[in-house]
């Protein structure tokens, strides 16, 4: 994550992902970080895609540069478009953009998804992944999915709503995205920074949108096929991965050989 004004190492150093991929090449793929405030941003993009073999590029709408808050829009032809053009030229398919969750007491506007529309329209061959999509600006995010076939939503942090025992709120979030046609463009992500992802996975797998909400709001039923798509098949299709082939490869690695799951590591807090 290229938040070099907030974290000394950017927040999630690329070398960590690189080492993980080296150890588990069939389980780990990298998104590479770039900031338009880097003086060599275009060169960074080329390095990430050609040398680091990143399958996607991650961008943040705000950072702190020399002690000041800097923000930009993804549809800015002078700031963002040169980066998007380079990404497209190099054959990368995905641009993930952080939205919905402001980094601290800063203006909210950069974290709204309004600028995604202009970028998606200008670059139809790129897929724009709205990270944390729906935690805020839910209806506008859903309309982005409805209007642009190259817009997807990443559910990072949304599963925490289930952990907080607010199933109806989660049903509204997911149901709204699905109502507007997002079943094949919703990506699972637990954002496993503070809690183990397994409880989130189990709660999602057992979750159903209540029938009364399906009737009252027109939300689709959350079928097994839709859950499987959200949990991985949607993302795999976008990146051109063969799911069955990947399953065969990982069945014999150090995780695939385990007969049962390890106990999840603990977290510093538990919802009351």
C-alpha positions as CSV (number, residue, x, y, z in Angstrom):
1,X,0.0,0.0,0.0
2,X,1.7,3.3,-1.1
3,X,0.9,5.4,2.0
4,X,4.4,6.6,2.4
5,X,3.3,9.8,4.1
6,X,1.5,7.8,6.8
7,X,3.7,4.7,7.1
8,X,7.5,4.7,6.7
9,X,7.3,1.5,4.7
10,X,4.1,2.4,2.9
11,X,1.9,0.3,5.2
12,X,2.4,-3.2,3.6
13,X,5.9,-3.6,2.2
14,X,6.1,-5.3,-1.2
15,X,9.0,-7.5,0.0
16,X,6.6,-9.3,2.4
17,X,4.3,-10.3,-0.4
18,X,7.3,-11.1,-2.6
19,X,8.6,-13.5,0.0
20,X,5.2,-15.1,0.5
21,X,4.8,-15.7,-3.2
22,X,8.3,-17.2,-3.4
23,X,7.3,-19.7,-0.7
24,X,3.8,-20.4,-1.9
25,X,3.8,-19.5,-5.7
26,X,0.4,-21.2,-6.4
27,X,-1.3,-19.5,-3.5
28,X,-0.1,-15.9,-3.5
29,X,-0.5,-13.2,-6.2
30,X,0.6,-9.6,-5.8
31,X,-1.0,-6.3,-6.3
32,X,1.6,-3.6,-6.6
33,X,1.5,-0.2,-4.9
34,X,1.9,3.1,-6.7
35,X,1.2,6.7,-5.7
36,X,0.9,9.6,-8.2
37,X,3.0,11.6,-5.7
38,X,6.0,9.5,-6.4
39,X,8.2,11.4,-8.8
40,X,8.9,8.2,-10.8
41,X,5.4,6.8,-10.7
42,X,5.4,5.6,-14.3
43,X,8.7,3.8,-13.8
44,X,7.3,2.2,-10.6
45,X,4.3,0.9,-12.5
46,X,6.5,-0.7,-15.2
47,X,8.7,-2.3,-12.6
48,X,5.7,-3.7,-10.7
49,X,4.2,-5.2,-13.7
50,X,7.2,-6.4,-15.7
51,X,9.7,-7.3,-12.9
52,X,7.5,-8.0,-9.9
53,X,4.8,-9.7,-12.0
54,X,2.0,-7.9,-10.1
55,X,-1.5,-9.0,-11.3
56,X,-3.0,-5.7,-10.3
57,X,-2.1,-2.1,-9.2
58,X,-3.4,-0.7,-5.9
59,X,-3.9,3.1,-5.5
60,X,-5.0,5.3,-2.6
61,X,-6.9,8.6,-3.2
62,X,-5.1,10.4,-0.4
63,X,-1.7,10.6,1.2
64,X,0.4,13.0,3.3
65,X,3.2,14.7,1.4
66,X,5.6,16.9,3.2
67,X,3.2,17.2,6.1
68,X,0.2,18.2,3.9
69,X,-2.8,16.3,2.8
70,X,-2.8,15.5,-0.9
71,X,-5.7,13.9,-2.8
72,X,-6.6,13.3,-6.4
73,X,-9.4,11.9,-8.5
74,X,-9.1,8.7,-10.5
75,X,-10.6,10.5,-13.5
76,X,-8.1,13.3,-13.4
77,X,-6.5,13.4,-17.0
78,X,-3.3,15.0,-15.7
79,X,-2.6,13.1,-12.5
80,X,-4.3,9.7,-12.8
81,X,-4.7,9.1,-16.5
82,X,-0.9,8.8,-17.3
83,X,-0.6,6.1,-14.7
84,X,-3.7,4.2,-16.0
85,X,-2.5,4.5,-19.5
86,X,0.8,2.9,-18.6
87,X,-1.0,0.1,-16.7
88,X,-3.1,-0.6,-19.7
89,X,-0.1,-0.5,-22.1
90,X,1.7,-3.1,-20.0
91,X,-1.2,-5.5,-20.2
92,X,-2.2,-5.4,-16.5
93,X,-6.0,-5.9,-16.0
94,X,-6.9,-4.6,-12.6
95,X,-6.7,-1.2,-10.8
96,X,-7.8,-1.4,-7.2
97,X,-8.7,1.9,-5.6
98,X,-9.3,2.4,-1.8
99,X,-12.7,3.9,-1.1
100,X,-15.2,4.3,1.7
101,X,-12.8,4.3,4.6
102,X,-11.1,7.6,5.2
103,X,-7.6,7.5,6.8
104,X,-8.2,9.5,9.9
105,X,-9.8,12.9,10.3
106,X,-9.5,14.0,6.7
107,X,-12.0,15.1,4.1
108,X,-14.4,12.4,3.0
109,X,-14.7,13.4,-0.7
110,X,-11.6,11.5,-2.0
111,X,-13.0,8.3,-0.6
112,X,-16.3,8.5,-2.5
113,X,-16.5,6.4,-5.7
114,X,-17.7,9.2,-7.9
115,X,-14.4,9.4,-9.8
116,X,-14.4,5.7,-10.7
117,X,-17.1,6.3,-13.4
118,X,-14.9,8.6,-15.4
119,X,-11.9,6.3,-15.2
120,X,-14.0,3.2,-16.1
121,X,-15.5,5.1,-19.1
122,X,-12.1,6.2,-20.3
123,X,-10.4,2.9,-19.9
124,X,-12.9,0.1,-20.7
125,X,-10.1,-2.5,-20.9
126,X,-9.2,-2.0,-17.3
127,X,-11.3,-3.4,-14.4
128,X,-11.6,-0.9,-11.5
129,X,-11.9,-2.7,-8.2
130,X,-13.5,-0.5,-5.5
131,X,-11.9,-1.7,-2.2
132,X,-14.1,-1.6,0.9
133,X,-17.0,-1.0,-1.6
134,X,-20.4,-0.4,0.1
135,X,-19.2,0.4,3.6
136,X,-20.0,3.9,2.7
137,X,-21.7,5.4,-0.5
138,X,-23.4,2.0,-1.0
139,X,-26.0,3.1,-3.6
140,X,-23.5,5.0,-5.7
141,X,-21.2,2.1,-5.6
142,X,-24.0,-0.2,-6.7
143,X,-24.9,2.2,-9.5
144,X,-21.2,2.1,-10.7
145,X,-21.6,-1.7,-11.0
146,X,-24.9,-1.3,-12.9
147,X,-23.5,1.2,-15.4
148,X,-20.0,0.0,-16.0
149,X,-19.2,-3.7,-16.7
150,X,-15.6,-3.0,-15.8
151,X,-16.3,-2.0,-12.2
152,X,-16.0,-4.6,-9.4
153,X,-16.3,-4.4,-5.6
154,X,-13.9,-5.8,-3.1
155,X,-15.6,-6.6,0.2
156,X,-12.6,-6.0,2.4
157,X,-13.8,-5.1,6.0
158,X,-17.4,-5.6,5.1
159,X,-17.4,-9.1,6.7
160,X,-16.6,-7.4,10.0
161,X,-20.3,-6.4,10.0
162,X,-21.2,-10.1,10.5
163,X,-18.6,-10.4,13.3
164,X,-20.3,-7.4,14.9
165,X,-23.6,-9.3,14.9
166,X,-25.3,-7.0,12.5
167,X,-26.6,-9.4,9.8
168,X,-29.4,-7.2,8.5
169,X,-26.9,-4.4,7.8
170,X,-24.6,-6.9,5.9
171,X,-27.7,-8.2,4.0
172,X,-28.5,-4.7,2.9
173,X,-24.9,-4.1,1.7
174,X,-24.5,-7.4,-0.2
175,X,-28.1,-7.4,-1.4
176,X,-27.9,-3.9,-2.8
177,X,-24.8,-4.8,-4.8
178,X,-26.4,-8.0,-6.1
179,X,-29.7,-6.3,-6.9
180,X,-27.8,-4.0,-9.3
181,X,-26.2,-6.9,-11.0
182,X,-22.9,-7.4,-9.1
183,X,-23.0,-11.1,-8.5
184,X,-20.2,-11.8,-10.9
185,X,-18.1,-8.7,-9.9
186,X,-18.0,-9.0,-6.1
187,X,-14.7,-10.1,-4.6
188,X,-14.2,-11.6,-1.2
189,X,-11.7,-10.1,1.2
190,X,-11.4,-10.3,4.9
191,X,-8.7,-7.7,5.4
192,X,-6.9,-10.1,7.7
193,X,-4.9,-7.5,9.6
194,X,-6.5,-7.7,13.1
195,X,-8.4,-11.0,13.1
196,X,-8.0,-14.4,11.6
197,X,-10.0,-14.8,8.3
198,X,-11.5,-18.2,9.1
199,X,-14.3,-17.0,11.3
200,X,-15.3,-14.5,8.6
201,X,-15.3,-17.2,6.0
202,X,-17.5,-19.5,8.1
203,X,-20.0,-16.8,9.0
204,X,-20.3,-15.8,5.3
205,X,-20.7,-19.4,4.2
206,X,-23.5,-19.9,6.7
207,X,-25.1,-16.5,6.0
208,X,-28.4,-16.1,4.1
209,X,-30.3,-13.0,3.1
210,X,-33.6,-13.3,4.9
211,X,-36.6,-14.1,2.8
212,X,-38.5,-11.0,4.0
213,X,-35.6,-8.8,2.8
214,X,-35.7,-10.6,-0.5
215,X,-39.4,-9.9,-0.8
216,X,-39.3,-6.3,0.5
217,X,-36.2,-5.1,-1.4
218,X,-35.9,-7.5,-4.3
219,X,-32.5,-8.9,-3.2
220,X,-31.5,-12.2,-4.8
221,X,-31.1,-15.3,-2.7
222,X,-27.5,-15.9,-1.7
223,X,-27.1,-19.3,-3.3
224,X,-24.1,-21.7,-3.0
225,X,-23.1,-20.8,-6.6
226,X,-23.1,-17.1,-5.8
227,X,-21.1,-17.6,-2.6
228,X,-18.5,-19.6,-4.5
229,X,-18.3,-16.9,-7.1
230,X,-17.8,-14.2,-4.4
231,X,-15.2,-16.3,-2.5
232,X,-12.9,-16.7,-5.4
233,X,-14.4,-17.7,-8.8
234,X,-15.2,-14.1,-9.8
235,X,-11.6,-12.9,-9.2
236,X,-10.1,-16.0,-10.8
237,X,-12.2,-15.5,-13.9
238,X,-11.1,-11.9,-14.2
239,X,-7.4,-12.9,-13.9
240,X,-7.8,-15.9,-16.2
241,X,-7.0,-18.5,-13.6
242,X,-8.0,-22.1,-14.0
243,X,-9.5,-22.9,-10.6
244,X,-9.4,-26.7,-11.0
245,X,-5.7,-26.6,-12.1
246,X,-4.9,-24.4,-9.1
247,X,-6.7,-26.8,-6.7
248,X,-4.7,-29.7,-8.1
249,X,-1.4,-27.8,-7.6
250,X,-2.0,-26.8,-4.0
251,X,-3.4,-30.1,-2.9
252,X,0.1,-31.3,-2.3
253,X,1.7,-28.3,-0.6
254,X,2.3,-27.8,3.1
255,X,-1.3,-26.5,3.6
256,X,-3.0,-28.9,1.2
257,X,-1.6,-31.9,3.1
258,X,-3.1,-30.8,6.4
259,X,-6.0,-33.0,7.5
260,X,-7.5,-30.2,9.6
261,X,-7.3,-26.5,10.0
262,X,-4.9,-24.9,12.5
263,X,-6.5,-23.0,15.4
264,X,-7.1,-19.3,14.4
265,X,-4.8,-16.9,16.1
266,X,-6.5,-14.5,18.6
267,X,-7.4,-10.9,18.2
268,X,-7.1,-8.0,20.7
269,X,-10.9,-7.4,20.9
270,X,-14.1,-9.3,20.7
271,X,-17.6,-7.8,19.9
272,X,-19.8,-7.7,22.9
